[in-house]
Amino acid sequence: MPDRLPAASSRQPGLREVLLVAALVVAVVLAADALTNVLPTDVQNVVVHTPLAIGVLVLGTAIVLWRILRAPKP
């Protein structure tokens, strides 16, 4: 049996990368909240009372998954 790790495990992100992504996600959410607060009341109602956030999350997830699937093979 070979002593080396499979290719998939050698591409795993480290703790620093995970924390960086988590911090970026928090920053994006806080920025979106701040932006929503400065919008006119009618636009705020659309953002808050419709499934707009769910649509954005689904679209964002689809883009991330597409990029992962389309990543070049090492």
C-alpha positions as CSV (number, residue, x, y, z in Angstrom):
1,M,0.0,0.0,0.0
2,P,1.3,3.4,-0.8
3,D,2.2,5.7,2.1
4,R,1.1,8.9,0.4
5,L,-2.3,10.5,0.9
6,P,-5.0,10.4,-1.8
7,A,-5.1,13.5,-4.0
8,A,-8.4,14.7,-2.6
9,S,-7.0,14.9,1.0
10,S,-3.9,16.9,-0.1
11,R,-6.3,19.6,-1.5
12,Q,-8.2,20.0,1.8
13,P,-8.3,23.6,3.1
14,G,-6.6,24.3,6.3
15,L,-7.9,26.1,9.4
16,R,-6.6,29.5,8.2
17,E,-8.5,29.2,4.9
18,V,-11.7,28.1,6.6
19,L,-11.5,31.0,9.1
20,L,-10.8,33.4,6.2
21,V,-13.9,32.3,4.3
22,A,-16.0,32.4,7.4
23,A,-14.9,36.0,8.1
24,L,-15.6,37.0,4.5
25,V,-19.1,35.5,4.8
26,V,-19.8,37.4,8.0
27,A,-18.5,40.6,6.4
28,V,-20.8,40.2,3.3
29,V,-23.8,39.5,5.5
30,L,-23.1,42.6,7.7
31,A,-22.6,44.7,4.5
32,A,-25.8,43.4,3.1
33,D,-27.6,44.3,6.3
34,A,-26.1,47.8,6.3
35,L,-27.1,48.3,2.7
36,T,-30.6,47.1,3.4
37,N,-31.0,49.7,6.2
38,V,-30.1,52.6,3.9
39,L,-32.6,51.6,1.1
40,P,-35.9,53.3,0.8
41,T,-38.7,51.8,2.9
42,D,-40.5,50.2,-0.1
43,V,-37.3,48.5,-1.3
44,Q,-36.7,47.3,2.3
45,N,-40.1,45.7,2.4
46,V,-39.3,43.8,-0.9
47,V,-36.1,42.5,0.5
48,V,-37.5,41.6,3.9
49,H,-40.9,40.2,2.9
50,T,-40.1,38.2,-0.2
51,P,-37.9,35.1,-0.7
52,L,-35.2,37.3,-2.3
53,A,-32.5,36.2,0.2
54,I,-33.3,32.6,-0.4
55,G,-32.9,33.1,-4.2
56,V,-29.6,34.9,-3.7
57,L,-28.4,32.0,-1.5
58,V,-29.5,29.4,-4.0
59,L,-27.8,31.2,-6.9
60,G,-24.6,31.7,-4.9
61,T,-24.5,28.1,-3.9
62,A,-25.1,27.0,-7.5
63,I,-22.2,29.3,-8.7
64,V,-19.8,27.9,-6.1
65,L,-20.7,24.3,-6.9
66,W,-20.3,25.0,-10.7
67,R,-16.9,26.5,-10.1
68,I,-15.9,23.5,-8.0
69,L,-17.0,21.1,-10.7
70,R,-15.3,23.1,-13.4
71,A,-12.0,23.4,-11.5
72,P,-9.0,22.1,-13.5
73,K,-7.8,18.7,-12.6
74,P,-4.3,18.7,-11.0
